[in-house]
């Protein structure tokens, strides 16, 4: 997993990419998420290049969201891949964080997954 931080106006952007989330990558992600000030007014998580997410990374994201929104800030997730989007839906994270389609800027409301049929 690769992590980048940047600013877009008053918005802090954290971009996550890759598929391997090992102990070293998770430690780096924790350091970056923990360094986001609680007073941050706007945080955007770009997950467009993240092909895998696990419970530890989900926990970091939720904790950061709670800290920022608890102080009146705003957090949104942009362009999650279909796998990540499915996990966000299953875990109900989409109920606490806006999930946006980067091209249209609209909240994604329809869920369409390319899942294999269930074998009986």
Steps between C-alpha positions, in 0.01 A plus 500: 500500500619849416383815681524860383391821668423825321292814542230627271403842631395446861446127445755243609511214248629156596537262204535128560604257227606140459387167633752391762428618853776364720614601846741763364239658271239499776744666740571774243125546439440527875769767532347701215140465619601581860682813379181645348403777741158464660432859390539404134197653329500269197659162432465314171605136476583402142457124473494482120818291486444288811409147394482343846399616848511312828345553842806675641496764226122536535549562871754776430263665253201484738704630794629792296150578371358506853778725625459753219121502476481518881668840473271624222721393210398317185632169364421343165622202302560541127499234230529177695565197280211254471649261758566778751157652432340165577686475832398858590139402431512172695656673802253794482783751485310668220246601767754722677717620210395641163626292210543693177552414137792722398379555145154630579564606857174336604445262785489144377166355598460198276700192571586281206747220558647248265456206732502138388168317535449299816538127439240280660 
